[in-house]
Amino acid sequence: MASGANSPRQKMINLMYLVFIAMLALNMSKEVLTTFGEIERQIDKSSQKINLANADALMAIEGSAKNNPIVWSEPFVTVDEIASLAEELHAYIEEIKIIKDKKGNVKKGYIDGIKMRDNKEGRTIDGNVPELVGDYERMDNAKDFDELFFKGNNLKETGQKLVDLIDEFRKKSLLAIDSSKIALNDTIKRKRWLDKIPSLKSVLLDKFNTDPVKVKASDGPQNWLMVNFKGFPEIASITKLTLIQENTANFVKTLLSNVNDVLL
């Protein structure tokens, strides 16, 4: 039975991310930068697979809603609304990961937000030897994302929109889940659905929390976006953004699985 708990793999990724964030304060070595890049690549790959599977599962529920609307119409309304919110957040993050120059062109030497270099050593990735590989060691500059998100101690429109979309995903998903009429006329299935709700809401409140962060006991709460992104190397910022995308995809996956558990 599906739940909102993280898989062992996801827990490992989250732990590694936190460890490397801590290491930033000590030493931003080439090895750390490269490790960030490899983590980002794996998370991005995982996120793409989950999104493809989610699209198939959503299509299946849509088909069921057409064939058996009494049972599946309301579930489809709920999951389609949340999946649409997830897609909007995912698409915006994908857009801002592509760093551009002042003329609006993609930065030279970058592909999908990652600085690339010739694969002179013939590195094998996913069973292939690509011509280009990520040049993570040179993605140590914080300037691009700092200029994208911040102006002094304030958020620029781009940064504020990211926070707003995360908040919107959390708040509207919570509302859609609370107001859902899934299995309203079936006592047993309705109870199954209601039993799923606390876990789903817990994930939303944990993974998509943008409340101010208290970094030190002696300091007041600080802006969530600044704590997580200001001054960090671009590869760290991209990794964090990709992790938000995977968290979003994983939530939709869990929601779809839970709905199927309840009704099938």
C-alpha positions as CSV (number, residue, x, y, z in Angstrom):
1,M,0.0,0.0,0.0
2,A,1.4,3.4,-1.0
3,S,2.3,6.0,1.6
4,G,3.8,9.4,1.6
5,A,7.1,8.1,3.2
6,N,10.3,8.6,1.3
7,S,12.0,5.6,-0.3
8,P,15.4,4.6,1.0
9,R,16.9,6.0,-2.2
10,Q,15.2,9.4,-1.7
11,K,16.3,9.5,2.0
12,M,19.9,8.9,0.8
13,I,19.7,11.7,-1.8
14,N,18.2,14.1,0.8
15,L,20.9,13.2,3.3
16,M,23.7,13.6,0.8
17,Y,22.3,16.9,-0.3
18,L,22.3,18.2,3.3
19,V,25.8,16.8,3.9
20,F,27.2,18.6,0.9
21,I,25.4,21.8,1.8
22,A,27.2,21.7,5.2
23,M,30.5,21.0,3.4
24,L,30.1,24.3,1.5
25,A,30.8,26.2,4.6
26,L,34.1,24.4,5.0
27,N,35.5,23.9,1.5
28,M,34.0,24.1,-2.0
29,S,36.4,21.7,-3.6
30,K,36.2,20.4,-7.2
31,E,35.2,17.0,-5.8
32,V,32.2,18.5,-4.0
33,L,31.1,20.4,-7.1
34,T,31.4,17.3,-9.2
35,T,29.4,15.3,-6.7
36,F,26.7,17.9,-6.7
37,G,26.6,17.6,-10.5
38,E,26.3,13.9,-10.4
39,I,23.5,14.0,-7.8
40,E,21.6,16.6,-10.0
41,R,22.0,14.4,-13.0
42,Q,20.5,11.4,-11.2
43,I,17.7,13.3,-9.6
44,D,16.8,14.9,-13.0
45,K,16.8,11.4,-14.7
46,S,14.6,10.0,-11.9
47,S,12.2,13.0,-12.1
48,Q,11.8,12.5,-15.9
49,K,10.9,8.8,-15.5
50,I,8.4,9.6,-12.7
51,N,6.7,12.3,-14.8
52,L,6.3,9.9,-17.7
53,A,4.8,7.2,-15.5
54,N,2.5,9.9,-13.9
55,A,1.3,11.0,-17.3
56,D,0.3,7.3,-18.2
57,A,-1.4,6.8,-14.8
58,L,-3.3,10.1,-15.2
59,M,-4.4,9.1,-18.7
60,A,-5.7,5.8,-17.3
61,I,-7.8,7.5,-14.7
62,E,-9.2,9.9,-17.3
63,G,-10.2,6.9,-19.4
64,S,-11.9,5.3,-16.3
65,A,-13.7,8.6,-15.6
66,K,-15.2,8.5,-19.1
67,N,-16.2,4.8,-18.9
68,N,-17.3,4.8,-15.3
69,P,-18.0,8.4,-14.2
70,I,-19.9,7.5,-11.1
71,V,-16.8,6.0,-9.5
72,W,-13.9,7.8,-11.3
73,S,-15.2,11.3,-12.2
74,E,-14.4,12.9,-8.8
75,P,-11.0,11.2,-8.4
76,F,-10.0,12.5,-11.8
77,V,-11.0,16.0,-10.9
78,T,-8.8,15.9,-7.8
79,V,-5.7,14.3,-9.4
80,D,-6.0,16.4,-12.6
81,E,-6.1,19.6,-10.6
82,I,-3.0,18.7,-8.6
83,A,-1.1,17.3,-11.6
84,S,-1.7,20.6,-13.4
85,L,-0.4,22.6,-10.4
86,A,2.7,20.3,-10.4
87,E,3.3,20.8,-14.1
88,E,3.1,24.6,-13.7
89,L,5.7,24.5,-10.9
90,H,7.9,22.0,-12.8
91,A,7.8,24.1,-16.0
92,Y,8.8,27.3,-14.2
93,I,11.7,25.7,-12.5
94,E,12.8,24.2,-15.8
95,E,12.7,27.7,-17.3
96,I,14.7,29.4,-14.6
97,K,17.4,26.7,-14.5
98,I,18.4,27.8,-18.0
99,I,20.6,30.7,-17.2
100,K,20.7,33.4,-19.9
101,D,22.9,36.3,-20.6
102,K,21.8,40.0,-20.6
103,K,20.6,39.6,-24.2
104,G,18.3,36.7,-23.3
105,N,20.4,34.1,-25.0
106,V,21.4,30.8,-23.3
107,K,24.9,31.1,-21.9
108,K,27.5,29.9,-24.2
109,G,28.7,26.4,-23.4
110,Y,25.6,25.5,-21.4
111,I,22.9,22.8,-22.1
112,D,19.8,22.6,-19.9
113,G,21.5,24.8,-17.3
114,I,24.6,22.7,-17.0
115,K,28.0,23.9,-18.2
116,M,29.5,21.4,-20.6
117,R,33.0,20.4,-21.8
118,D,34.5,17.9,-24.3
119,N,34.5,14.4,-23.0
120,K,38.3,14.0,-23.6
121,E,38.7,11.2,-21.1
122,G,35.9,9.2,-22.7
123,R,33.7,9.0,-19.6
124,T,30.9,6.4,-19.8
125,I,27.5,7.7,-18.7
126,D,24.4,5.4,-18.7
127,G,26.3,2.9,-21.0
128,N,27.2,5.6,-23.6
129,V,30.3,7.8,-24.2
130,P,28.8,11.2,-24.9
131,E,30.8,13.9,-26.8
132,L,30.0,16.4,-24.0
133,V,29.9,16.0,-20.2
134,G,29.0,18.3,-17.3
135,D,31.8,20.7,-16.4
136,Y,30.6,20.9,-12.8
137,E,34.0,22.0,-11.4
138,R,33.5,25.3,-13.1
139,M,30.0,25.8,-11.8
140,D,31.1,27.4,-8.6
141,N,29.9,30.9,-9.2
142,A,26.9,32.2,-7.2
143,K,26.4,35.3,-9.4
144,D,23.9,34.1,-11.9
145,F,21.3,32.8,-9.5
146,D,21.9,35.7,-7.0
147,E,21.2,38.2,-9.8
148,L,18.2,36.1,-11.0
149,F,16.5,35.9,-7.6
150,F,17.7,38.8,-5.4
151,K,18.3,42.5,-5.3
152,G,20.1,43.2,-2.1
153,N,18.1,41.7,0.7
154,N,14.9,41.7,-1.4
155,L,13.5,39.2,-3.8
156,K,13.3,40.0,-7.5
157,E,10.1,39.1,-9.4
158,T,11.7,35.8,-10.6
159,G,12.5,34.7,-7.1
160,Q,9.1,35.8,-5.7
161,K,7.3,33.9,-8.4
162,L,9.2,30.7,-7.5
163,V,8.1,31.0,-3.9
164,D,4.6,31.9,-5.0
165,L,4.3,28.8,-7.2
166,I,5.6,26.5,-4.4
167,D,3.1,28.1,-2.0
168,E,0.3,27.8,-4.6
169,F,1.1,24.1,-5.2
170,R,1.0,23.4,-1.4
171,K,-2.1,25.4,-0.6
172,K,-4.2,24.4,-3.6
173,S,-3.2,20.8,-3.3
174,L,-4.2,20.8,0.4
175,L,-7.6,22.3,-0.5
176,A,-8.2,19.9,-3.4
177,I,-7.4,16.9,-1.1
178,D,-9.6,18.2,1.8
179,S,-12.6,19.0,-0.5
180,S,-12.3,15.9,-2.7
181,K,-15.5,13.8,-3.1
182,I,-13.5,10.6,-3.8
183,A,-15.7,7.5,-3.0
184,L,-18.2,9.8,-1.2
185,N,-21.0,7.2,-1.7
186,D,-19.0,4.2,-0.7
187,T,-18.5,4.0,3.1
188,I,-15.6,1.5,3.0
189,K,-13.7,3.1,0.2
190,R,-14.4,6.6,1.6
191,K,-12.7,5.6,4.9
192,R,-9.7,4.2,2.9
193,W,-9.4,7.6,1.2
194,L,-9.8,9.6,4.4
195,D,-7.1,7.4,6.0
196,K,-4.7,8.4,3.2
197,I,-5.2,12.1,3.6
198,P,-3.0,12.8,6.7
199,S,0.1,11.3,5.0
200,L,-0.5,13.3,1.8
201,K,-0.9,16.5,3.7
202,S,2.2,15.8,5.8
203,V,4.3,15.5,2.6
204,L,2.9,18.8,1.3
205,L,3.6,20.7,4.5
206,D,7.1,19.2,4.8
207,K,8.5,19.2,1.3
208,F,6.8,22.5,0.1
209,N,7.3,24.6,3.2
210,T,8.6,28.1,2.4
211,D,8.2,29.6,5.9
212,P,11.0,31.8,7.1
213,V,14.0,29.8,8.5
214,K,15.7,30.3,11.8
215,V,19.4,29.5,11.0
216,K,20.9,30.5,14.4
217,A,19.2,30.7,17.7
218,S,20.5,34.2,18.2
219,D,19.1,35.5,14.9
220,G,15.5,36.1,13.8
221,P,13.8,34.1,11.0
222,Q,15.3,34.6,7.5
223,N,13.7,34.4,4.1
224,W,13.4,30.8,2.9
225,L,14.7,31.6,-0.7
226,M,17.7,33.5,0.6
227,V,18.7,30.8,3.1
228,N,18.5,28.1,0.4
229,F,19.9,29.9,-2.6
230,K,21.8,33.2,-1.9
231,G,25.5,32.8,-2.2
232,F,25.5,29.2,-3.2
233,P,27.4,27.9,-6.3
234,E,25.2,27.5,-9.4
235,I,25.4,23.7,-9.4
236,A,24.1,23.6,-5.8
237,S,21.2,25.9,-6.7
238,I,20.4,23.8,-9.8
239,T,20.5,20.6,-7.7
240,K,18.1,22.2,-5.1
241,L,15.7,23.2,-7.9
242,T,15.8,19.8,-9.5
243,L,15.1,18.2,-6.1
244,I,12.0,20.4,-5.8
245,Q,10.9,19.1,-9.2
246,E,11.4,15.5,-8.1
247,N,9.6,16.1,-4.8
248,T,6.7,17.4,-6.9
249,A,6.7,14.5,-9.3
250,N,6.9,12.0,-6.3
251,F,3.9,13.7,-4.6
252,V,1.8,13.3,-7.8
253,K,3.0,9.7,-8.0
254,T,1.9,9.0,-4.5
255,L,-1.4,10.7,-5.0
256,L,-2.2,8.6,-8.1
257,S,-1.1,5.4,-6.4
258,N,-3.3,6.2,-3.3
259,V,-6.3,6.9,-5.5
260,N,-5.9,3.6,-7.2
261,D,-5.4,1.8,-3.9
262,V,-8.7,3.2,-2.7
263,L,-10.8,2.4,-5.8
264,L,-9.4,-0.7,-7.4
